[in-house]
Amino acid sequence: MLKGILTFPEFSDGEDWYVFVFVTNEFEGELIESSEGNLEWIEDDQLLDLNLWEGDKYFLKHLNDNVFFSGKYYYRNGNLLDHHMVIHPCLPSGA
């Protein structure tokens, strides 16, 4: 399920980055190697204990909420300068 869309203006080498945040309760298959780091399954309550970008804490806390979020995060040299988030309540199924 798509939970949010994030933008990172001029994040790397002057390029804008766009991130689509998904959650799922089911998965089949094997984790693959990634240049992002070592992939592994962890418990939800351990998520904020990971080595995260400073801005991640602002949207990660909403992953289990009945909302959709959009955000813009401004980083320079790896430091979060500013961010803006909008939280959109989701309608109940069948509404």
Secondary structure by P-SEA (a helix, b strand, c coil): cccbbbbbccccccbbbbbbbbbbcccbbbbbbbcccbbbbbccccccccccccccccccccccccbbbbbbbbbcccccccbbbbbbbbccccc
